Amino acid sequence: MLYVLLVGLVAGALAGLIVRGKGYGCLLNIIVGVIGAWFGNWLLHEFGIFIESGLMGNLLTAVIGAVALLALVGLIRKIAN
């Protein structure tokens, strides 16, 4: 469980830096990172891309998913306004 939280924290912070130039704070970084890991795993498998497991593979998958998730949320916000 601690592994998931730490990977989520790092992935969420990196995704925040990539998308908006700063993180979202500890709790939101964890939430974005954990949801991003799930979303990234699903998304990559849909495209037939398989990244090796392990810390770096899990982190890369989580960052890709978190960036895609944040981009999707930003797009939905723009459409809604």
C-alpha distance (Angstrom), angle and dihedral (degrees) to the residues before:
residue distance angle dihedral
M1 . . .
L2 3.79 . .
Y3 3.83 88.9 .
V4 3.82 90.9 55.6
L5 3.80 92.1 48.9
L6 3.80 93.3 48.2
V7 3.80 93.7 47.4
G8 3.82 88.9 46.1
L9 3.79 91.6 50.3
V10 3.80 94.0 50.2
A11 3.82 93.9 41.6
G12 3.80 92.6 48.0
A13 3.80 92.0 48.2
L14 3.82 92.3 48.6
A15 3.79 91.9 46.7
G16 3.79 90.5 49.8
L17 3.80 90.1 51.6
I18 3.80 91.5 48.9
V19 3.80 96.6 45.8
R20 3.79 104.5 35.6
G21 3.80 107.2 5.6
K22 3.81 96.8 -107.8
G23 3.77 139.3 51.3
Y24 3.79 127.4 -101.3
G25 3.80 99.4 -124.1
C26 3.78 128.4 -86.2
L27 3.80 100.6 -71.2
L28 3.80 97.0 42.5
N29 3.82 90.8 44.3
I30 3.81 89.0 56.3
I31 3.81 92.4 47.2
V32 3.82 93.3 46.8
G33 3.81 91.1 45.4
V34 3.81 96.4 48.4
I35 3.81 93.9 45.2
G36 3.80 88.3 42.5
A37 3.80 90.6 54.1
W38 3.77 91.0 54.8
F39 3.80 92.5 43.7
G40 3.80 92.6 45.6
N41 3.79 92.2 50.2
W42 3.80 90.7 51.1
L43 3.81 93.8 43.3
L44 3.80 95.8 48.4
H45 3.80 91.8 47.6
E46 3.82 89.6 51.1
F47 3.81 88.5 57.0
G48 3.80 92.1 44.7
I49 3.80 93.5 -112.4
F50 3.79 115.9 141.3
I51 3.79 119.9 -170.5
E52 3.78 118.6 -165.8
S53 3.77 117.4 -103.5
G54 3.77 122.6 -114.1
L55 3.76 131.6 86.8
M56 3.81 97.6 -58.1
G57 3.81 93.6 43.0
N58 3.78 92.4 48.6
L59 3.79 91.6 46.3
L60 3.80 93.0 48.4
T61 3.80 91.6 48.9
A62 3.80 91.2 48.0
V63 3.81 93.3 48.8
I64 3.82 92.3 48.4
G65 3.79 90.5 48.9
A66 3.80 94.2 44.9
V67 3.82 92.5 49.8
A68 3.81 90.3 48.5
L69 3.81 90.3 47.1
L70 3.81 93.2 50.1
A71 3.80 90.8 46.5
L72 3.81 90.0 50.8
V73 3.81 91.9 49.0
G74 3.81 90.1 48.7
L75 3.79 90.9 50.5
I76 3.80 91.8 49.7
R77 3.81 90.1 49.4
K78 3.81 91.5 51.9
I79 3.80 91.6 49.0
A80 3.81 91.9 47.3
N81 3.80 92.9 52.8
